[in-house]
């Protein structure tokens, strides 16, 4: 798969700048633009050969318009004001997520159809699920965004996993299973491995449980971008001063001098092996800190986060078709499955581009097991599950004969060296209450930390990434310009 990269002239390797930004994703690029606006000198270094981080937009088919996002894909136009502002600034087009038709649920008992926006449960179980969501919202309301483990409720929630909390509170295998599915969908990690506080805080940053689960207005999955979400990073990269972006330049060490107050950054690039800056803005997930040698070493709390936080397994398999056959049949394109590698799917078509696709998400434990298969077996098992589910959908006017796709797009983020997995790390029980609350985002001497993981609004999403970049830039500008 090919993707557009930004190629700019490169600065001299020995040049000293005010700010060195590590990472050319949304957070790093936004920070760099604000630093540029403030009149400070800077360099952006990126380990990969492209900008965009975990946004990656690729052509849907060999000929004609249309792209698919094999990374982050959704924004909204209300609570995600920074991303929507960028959409309008760059003249991009939002595509409302289709939220109609019949969903399909695949279980050991077969395939069930049910209207999108509902659950395939009886009245008693639907009331139980509603109670669970209300409880989650109530817990989120009690947790402090900046100090989640503060107070008795925070420490209590951090003392147990999500599964333990749900089992103890609701005493229902159904609830434990549903919340586990939600956790894997969001984080790529099983509920048994994640602190209940970690989930509740994640929900709080997303403005609430309804928003984090919804693909309707105000929801986290409301709008896609016709031109692809990587367009945001490409547009920002184009606005950088010529000669300030270095691609294929992985950072290997950061040395801070208490005497000179200058940071020396070493990279594995043969042409830019050593760089110098007064301030560093670092945009990488905590579990990848080990790829960089820090001198002096990071604080104990940051080291704990780096060693204990979990990056879940997350993959996408996108099937592109020449016609929207599922829409014609009255289906939404949504699969929810207890079996096979695919956990869930969404219709990711762009009708104006004659681009018809369904994106399947392969995450968590089932995804890790699936990833061990050969490439041909991975494709075969995913396609068999996809085709069989649709072709066995009950209640249709005619049995579906699912056509073969005209293209298949896939990515295993967990196998990418400089990504490691899911959109945002999750914390195991006991971690958040044993470190300082600000350890994720607070500076370490002259190194400042950004990235969606560090955000307090829409953490784990593109909105959180951009907001963190704004914060990081403010921090260094305040120090360097007084």
C-alpha positions as CSV (number, residue, x, y, z in Angstrom):
1,X,0.0,0.0,0.0
2,X,1.3,3.4,-0.9
3,X,0.8,6.6,1.0
4,X,1.8,10.2,0.3
5,X,4.7,11.4,2.4
6,X,5.9,15.0,2.9
7,X,9.4,15.6,1.7
8,X,11.1,18.8,2.7
9,X,14.7,20.1,2.6
10,X,16.6,19.0,5.7
11,X,18.5,21.2,8.1
12,X,22.2,20.8,9.0
13,X,22.8,18.1,11.5
14,X,24.7,20.3,13.9
15,X,22.1,23.1,14.0
16,X,20.9,24.1,17.4
17,X,17.2,25.1,17.8
18,X,14.9,26.3,20.5
19,X,12.6,23.3,20.3
20,X,13.0,19.7,19.0
21,X,9.7,17.9,18.4
22,X,9.9,14.1,18.4
23,X,7.0,12.7,16.3
24,X,5.2,14.0,13.3
25,X,1.7,12.9,14.2
26,X,-1.2,15.2,15.0
27,X,0.2,16.2,18.5
28,X,3.8,16.8,17.3
29,X,2.8,18.8,14.2
30,X,0.3,20.9,16.0
31,X,2.9,21.7,18.7
32,X,5.5,22.6,16.0
33,X,3.0,25.0,14.3
34,X,2.4,26.8,17.5
35,X,6.1,27.0,18.3
36,X,6.6,28.4,14.7
37,X,3.9,31.0,15.3
38,X,5.6,32.1,18.5
39,X,8.8,32.8,16.5
40,X,10.9,30.1,18.0
41,X,13.3,27.9,15.9
42,X,12.5,24.2,15.8
43,X,13.0,20.8,14.1
44,X,10.5,18.0,13.9
45,X,11.9,14.5,13.7
46,X,9.8,11.5,12.7
47,X,10.9,7.8,12.9
48,X,8.7,6.7,10.0
49,X,8.9,7.7,6.4
50,X,5.6,9.7,6.5
51,X,3.7,12.1,8.7
52,X,0.4,11.2,10.4
53,X,1.3,8.8,13.2
54,X,-1.7,6.5,13.7
55,X,-3.6,8.2,10.9
56,X,-3.0,6.6,7.6
57,X,-5.2,7.1,4.6
58,X,-4.7,4.9,1.5
59,X,-6.4,4.6,-1.9
60,X,-9.5,2.4,-1.8
61,X,-8.9,0.9,-5.2
62,X,-6.4,1.1,-8.1
63,X,-8.4,3.6,-10.1
64,X,-10.8,6.4,-9.3
65,X,-11.3,8.5,-6.2
66,X,-11.8,7.4,-2.7
67,X,-9.6,6.6,0.3
68,X,-9.9,4.4,3.4
69,X,-8.5,5.2,6.9
70,X,-6.6,2.2,8.2
71,X,-5.8,4.1,11.3
72,X,-7.9,6.7,13.3
73,X,-11.0,7.5,11.4
74,X,-13.7,9.5,13.3
75,X,-14.3,12.9,14.7
76,X,-17.4,15.0,15.7
77,X,-18.4,18.6,15.1
78,X,-19.3,19.5,18.7
79,X,-17.2,18.3,21.6
80,X,-14.2,17.7,19.3
81,X,-13.9,21.4,18.4
82,X,-10.1,21.3,17.6
83,X,-10.5,18.6,15.0
84,X,-13.6,20.1,13.5
85,X,-11.9,23.4,13.3
86,X,-9.0,21.8,11.3
87,X,-11.5,20.1,9.0
88,X,-13.0,23.5,8.2
89,X,-9.6,25.3,8.1
90,X,-8.2,22.9,5.5
91,X,-11.4,22.6,3.4
92,X,-11.9,18.9,4.1
93,X,-15.3,17.2,4.0
94,X,-17.0,15.4,6.8
95,X,-19.0,12.2,6.0
96,X,-21.7,11.4,8.5
97,X,-21.3,7.9,9.8
98,X,-24.2,5.7,8.5
99,X,-26.4,4.7,11.4
100,X,-29.3,2.9,9.9
101,X,-30.3,-0.6,8.7
102,X,-30.1,-4.0,10.4
103,X,-27.1,-5.1,12.4
104,X,-25.8,-8.7,12.5
105,X,-24.8,-10.6,15.7
106,X,-22.9,-13.8,15.3
107,X,-23.0,-16.2,18.2
108,X,-22.7,-19.9,18.8
109,X,-26.4,-20.1,18.2
110,X,-26.2,-18.5,14.8
111,X,-26.8,-15.1,13.2
112,X,-29.3,-12.6,14.6
113,X,-30.5,-9.4,12.9
114,X,-31.6,-6.3,15.0
115,X,-32.1,-2.6,14.2
116,X,-29.0,-0.4,14.4
117,X,-29.0,1.5,17.7
118,X,-30.5,-1.3,19.7
119,X,-29.3,-4.5,21.3
120,X,-30.4,-8.1,20.5
121,X,-31.5,-8.6,24.1
122,X,-34.8,-9.2,25.9
123,X,-36.4,-6.4,27.9
124,X,-34.9,-7.6,31.2
125,X,-31.3,-7.7,29.8
126,X,-31.8,-4.3,28.1
127,X,-32.7,-2.8,31.4
128,X,-29.7,-4.4,33.0
129,X,-27.4,-2.9,30.3
130,X,-29.0,0.5,30.7
131,X,-28.3,0.2,34.5
132,X,-24.6,-0.6,33.7
133,X,-24.2,2.4,31.4
134,X,-25.8,4.6,34.1
135,X,-23.4,3.3,36.7
136,X,-20.4,3.9,34.4
137,X,-21.6,7.5,33.9
138,X,-22.1,7.9,37.6
139,X,-18.6,6.8,38.3
140,X,-17.1,9.0,35.6
141,X,-18.9,12.0,37.2
142,X,-17.2,11.3,40.5
143,X,-13.6,10.9,39.1
144,X,-11.4,14.0,38.9
145,X,-9.9,14.4,35.4
146,X,-6.5,15.7,36.7
147,X,-6.3,13.4,39.7
148,X,-8.3,10.3,39.0
149,X,-6.9,8.2,41.8
150,X,-7.6,11.0,44.4
151,X,-10.3,10.3,46.9
152,X,-11.7,7.0,48.1
153,X,-13.6,6.2,44.9
154,X,-10.5,6.5,42.7
155,X,-8.4,4.2,44.9
156,X,-11.2,1.7,45.1
157,X,-11.7,1.6,41.4
158,X,-8.0,1.2,40.8
159,X,-7.8,-1.7,43.2
160,X,-9.6,-4.0,40.8
161,X,-9.9,-4.9,37.2
162,X,-12.9,-4.0,35.1
163,X,-14.1,-7.6,35.1
164,X,-13.7,-7.9,38.9
165,X,-15.7,-4.7,39.4
166,X,-18.5,-5.7,37.0
167,X,-18.7,-9.2,38.4
168,X,-18.9,-8.0,42.0
169,X,-21.3,-5.1,41.3
170,X,-23.7,-6.7,38.8
171,X,-23.2,-10.4,39.4
172,X,-24.0,-11.1,35.7
173,X,-22.0,-13.0,33.1
174,X,-23.8,-11.0,30.5
175,X,-22.6,-7.7,31.9
176,X,-19.1,-8.9,32.3
177,X,-19.1,-10.1,28.6
178,X,-20.6,-6.9,27.2
179,X,-18.2,-4.6,29.2
180,X,-15.3,-6.8,28.1
181,X,-16.3,-6.3,24.5
182,X,-16.5,-2.6,25.0
183,X,-13.1,-2.5,26.6
184,X,-11.5,-4.5,23.8
185,X,-13.2,-2.3,21.2
186,X,-11.8,0.9,22.8
187,X,-8.4,-0.3,24.0
188,X,-7.6,-3.7,22.4
189,X,-7.1,-5.2,25.9
190,X,-9.3,-7.6,27.8
191,X,-11.3,-6.2,30.7
192,X,-9.5,-8.6,33.1
193,X,-6.2,-6.8,32.5
194,X,-7.3,-3.2,32.8
195,X,-8.0,-1.1,36.0
196,X,-11.6,-0.1,36.4
197,X,-10.3,3.4,37.1
198,X,-8.4,3.4,33.8
199,X,-11.7,2.7,31.9
200,X,-13.8,5.2,33.9
201,X,-11.2,8.0,33.4
202,X,-11.1,7.2,29.7
203,X,-14.8,7.6,29.5
204,X,-14.7,10.9,31.5
205,X,-12.2,12.4,29.0
206,X,-14.5,11.5,26.2
207,X,-17.3,13.6,27.8
208,X,-19.3,10.6,28.9
209,X,-20.3,7.0,28.2
210,X,-22.9,8.0,25.6
211,X,-20.4,10.0,23.6
212,X,-17.7,7.4,23.7
213,X,-20.0,4.6,22.4
214,X,-22.1,6.6,19.9
215,X,-21.9,7.0,16.1
216,X,-24.5,9.7,16.2
217,X,-24.4,13.4,16.8
218,X,-21.9,14.3,19.6
219,X,-20.5,10.8,19.5
220,X,-16.9,9.7,19.0
221,X,-17.8,7.9,15.8
222,X,-20.0,10.6,14.1
223,X,-18.0,12.0,11.2
224,X,-15.4,10.5,8.9
225,X,-13.2,12.5,6.5
226,X,-13.8,12.1,2.8
227,X,-10.1,12.9,2.0
228,X,-8.9,10.7,4.8
229,X,-7.7,11.7,8.3
230,X,-4.0,11.7,7.3
231,X,-4.9,14.8,5.4
232,X,-4.8,16.8,8.7
233,X,-1.1,15.9,9.2
234,X,-0.2,16.4,5.6
235,X,-1.8,19.9,5.7
236,X,0.0,20.8,8.9
237,X,3.3,19.5,7.5
238,X,2.9,21.7,4.5
239,X,2.6,24.7,6.7
240,X,5.9,24.1,8.5
241,X,8.9,26.2,7.5
242,X,11.0,24.5,4.7
243,X,13.8,22.4,6.2
244,X,12.3,21.7,9.6
245,X,10.9,18.2,9.1
246,X,13.1,15.1,9.2
247,X,11.5,11.8,8.2
248,X,13.0,8.4,8.8
249,X,14.9,9.8,11.8
250,X,14.3,7.6,14.9
251,X,15.5,9.1,18.1
252,X,17.8,6.8,20.1
253,X,18.8,8.9,23.1
254,X,18.1,12.2,24.8
255,X,20.8,13.7,27.0
256,X,20.0,16.7,29.2
257,X,22.8,18.9,30.5
258,X,22.1,20.7,33.8
259,X,25.0,23.1,33.2
260,X,24.3,24.2,29.6
261,X,20.5,23.6,29.7
262,X,20.9,22.2,26.2
263,X,19.5,18.8,25.2
264,X,21.5,16.6,22.9
265,X,19.4,14.2,20.8
266,X,21.0,11.2,19.0
267,X,19.2,9.5,16.2
268,X,19.9,6.5,14.0
269,X,19.8,8.6,10.9
270,X,23.2,8.7,9.2
271,X,22.7,12.3,8.0
272,X,21.2,13.7,11.2
273,X,22.8,11.7,14.0
274,X,23.1,14.5,16.5
275,X,20.7,17.5,17.1
276,X,20.7,20.1,19.9
277,X,17.7,22.0,21.4
278,X,16.8,24.0,24.5
279,X,13.5,22.1,24.8
280,X,12.2,18.7,23.7
281,X,8.5,18.0,22.9
282,X,8.1,14.2,22.9
283,X,5.1,12.5,21.3
284,X,5.3,8.8,21.8
285,X,3.2,6.4,23.9
286,X,4.6,5.5,27.3
287,X,5.1,1.8,26.5
288,X,7.6,2.9,23.7
289,X,9.8,5.1,26.0
290,X,12.1,2.1,26.2
291,X,13.2,2.8,22.6
292,X,14.9,5.9,23.8
293,X,17.8,6.1,26.3
294,X,17.2,9.1,28.7
295,X,20.1,10.7,30.5
296,X,19.4,11.5,33.3
297,X,16.9,8.6,33.5
298,X,13.2,9.5,33.6
299,X,11.5,9.9,37.0
300,X,10.4,6.8,38.9
301,X,6.7,7.5,38.1
302,X,7.3,7.9,34.4
303,X,9.4,4.8,34.3
304,X,6.5,2.9,36.0
305,X,4.1,4.1,33.4
306,X,6.4,3.1,30.6
307,X,7.0,-0.4,32.0
308,X,3.4,-1.2,33.2
309,X,1.0,0.5,30.8
310,X,-0.4,-1.8,28.1
311,X,-0.7,-1.2,24.4
312,X,-3.5,-3.5,23.2
313,X,-3.7,-5.4,20.0
314,X,-5.5,-3.5,17.2
315,X,-5.9,-4.4,13.5
316,X,-8.2,-3.4,10.7
317,X,-9.3,-5.5,7.7
318,X,-11.1,-3.4,5.1
319,X,-13.2,-5.0,2.3
320,X,-13.8,-2.7,-0.7
321,X,-16.6,-3.6,-3.1
322,X,-17.9,-2.2,-6.4
323,X,-21.4,-2.0,-5.1
324,X,-23.1,-1.5,-1.6
325,X,-24.8,-4.8,-1.7
326,X,-25.5,-4.8,2.1
327,X,-27.3,-1.4,1.8
328,X,-29.5,-2.8,-0.9
329,X,-30.4,-5.6,1.4
330,X,-31.3,-3.2,4.2
331,X,-28.3,-4.0,6.4
332,X,-26.1,-1.5,8.2
333,X,-22.8,-3.2,7.5
334,X,-22.4,-3.7,11.3
335,X,-21.2,-7.1,12.6
336,X,-20.9,-7.8,16.3
337,X,-19.4,-11.2,16.9
338,X,-18.5,-13.6,19.7
339,X,-16.7,-15.9,17.2
340,X,-13.8,-15.6,14.7
341,X,-11.2,-12.9,14.6
342,X,-13.6,-10.0,13.8
343,X,-15.0,-8.4,16.9
344,X,-17.1,-5.7,15.1
345,X,-17.4,-3.9,11.8
346,X,-18.7,-0.6,10.4
347,X,-19.7,0.7,7.0
348,X,-17.0,3.1,5.9
349,X,-18.2,4.0,2.4
350,X,-18.0,7.4,0.8
351,X,-20.9,7.4,-1.8
352,X,-19.8,10.7,-3.5
353,X,-16.6,8.9,-4.4
354,X,-18.3,5.6,-5.4
355,X,-16.3,4.1,-2.6
356,X,-18.1,1.2,-0.9
357,X,-16.4,-0.5,2.0
358,X,-16.8,-2.3,5.3
359,X,-14.1,-2.0,7.9
360,X,-13.6,-4.9,10.3
361,X,-11.8,-4.5,13.6
362,X,-9.7,-7.4,14.9
363,X,-8.6,-6.6,18.4
364,X,-7.7,-8.0,21.8
365,X,-7.0,-11.7,22.6
366,X,-8.7,-13.0,19.5
367,X,-6.6,-10.6,17.4
368,X,-3.4,-11.7,19.0
369,X,-4.2,-15.3,18.3
370,X,-5.2,-14.4,14.7
371,X,-1.9,-12.5,14.2
372,X,0.1,-15.6,14.7
373,X,-1.3,-17.2,11.5
374,X,0.3,-16.8,8.2
375,X,-0.8,-13.9,6.0
376,X,-2.9,-16.2,3.8
377,X,-4.6,-17.8,6.8
378,X,-5.3,-14.5,8.4
379,X,-7.1,-13.3,5.2
380,X,-8.9,-16.6,4.8
381,X,-10.3,-16.8,8.4
382,X,-11.4,-13.2,8.4
383,X,-13.1,-13.5,5.0
384,X,-14.8,-16.7,6.0
385,X,-16.3,-15.2,9.1
386,X,-17.4,-12.0,7.2
387,X,-19.0,-13.9,4.3
388,X,-20.6,-16.5,6.4
389,X,-22.2,-14.0,8.7
390,X,-23.8,-12.0,5.9
391,X,-24.9,-15.0,4.0
392,X,-26.6,-16.5,7.0
393,X,-28.5,-13.3,8.0
394,X,-32.1,-14.2,8.7
395,X,-35.2,-12.2,7.8
396,X,-34.0,-10.9,4.5
397,X,-36.2,-11.0,1.4
398,X,-33.6,-13.2,-0.3
399,X,-30.5,-15.0,0.8
400,X,-27.4,-12.9,0.3
401,X,-24.6,-14.1,-2.1
402,X,-21.7,-12.0,-0.9
403,X,-19.5,-11.0,-3.8
404,X,-15.7,-11.0,-3.5
405,X,-14.1,-7.6,-2.7
406,X,-12.3,-5.6,-5.4
407,X,-9.6,-4.7,-2.8
408,X,-8.6,-5.7,0.7
409,X,-6.7,-3.2,2.9
410,X,-5.2,-4.3,6.2
411,X,-2.8,-3.1,8.9
412,X,-1.6,-4.7,12.1
413,X,-0.6,-1.7,14.2
414,X,0.9,-4.0,16.9
415,X,3.5,-5.2,14.5
416,X,4.6,-1.7,13.5
417,X,7.9,-0.9,15.2
418,X,7.2,2.7,16.2
419,X,3.5,2.2,17.1
420,X,3.1,-0.9,19.1
421,X,-0.6,-1.4,19.1
422,X,-3.9,0.3,20.0
423,X,-4.7,4.0,19.9
424,X,-4.0,4.6,23.6
425,X,-2.3,2.6,26.4
426,X,-4.4,1.2,29.2
427,X,-3.3,0.9,32.9
428,X,-3.5,-2.3,34.9
429,X,-5.0,-2.4,38.4
430,X,-3.0,-0.5,41.0
431,X,-0.9,1.6,38.7
432,X,-2.8,4.9,38.6
433,X,-3.0,5.1,42.4
434,X,0.7,4.4,42.9
435,X,2.1,7.2,40.7
436,X,1.7,11.0,40.7
437,X,-1.5,11.9,38.9
438,X,0.3,14.3,36.5
439,X,3.1,11.8,35.7
440,X,1.7,11.2,32.2
441,X,1.9,14.7,31.0
442,X,4.2,16.7,33.3
443,X,7.6,17.7,32.0
444,X,10.8,16.0,33.0
445,X,13.3,18.9,33.2
446,X,13.5,20.1,29.6
447,X,11.5,17.3,28.0
448,X,7.8,17.9,27.6
449,X,5.3,15.2,26.9
450,X,2.4,15.2,24.4
451,X,0.3,12.7,22.6
452,X,-3.3,11.6,22.9
453,X,-2.4,9.5,26.0
454,X,-1.6,12.7,27.9
455,X,-4.9,14.5,27.0
456,X,-7.6,15.3,29.5
457,X,-10.2,15.7,26.8
458,X,-10.9,12.9,24.3
459,X,-7.8,10.9,25.4
460,X,-7.1,8.2,22.8
461,X,-8.7,10.2,20.0
462,X,-7.4,12.6,17.4
463,X,-9.0,15.4,19.3
464,X,-6.9,14.5,22.4
465,X,-3.7,14.4,20.3
466,X,-4.2,17.9,18.9
467,X,-5.2,19.3,22.3
468,X,-2.0,17.8,23.9
469,X,0.1,19.4,21.2
470,X,-1.4,22.8,22.0
471,X,-0.6,22.3,25.7
472,X,3.0,21.1,25.0
473,X,3.7,24.1,22.8
474,X,2.3,26.5,25.5
475,X,4.6,25.0,28.1
476,X,7.8,25.5,26.1
477,X,6.8,28.9,24.7
478,X,6.1,30.1,28.3
479,X,9.6,29.1,29.4
480,X,11.5,30.2,26.4
481,X,9.7,33.5,25.8
482,X,8.9,34.3,29.5
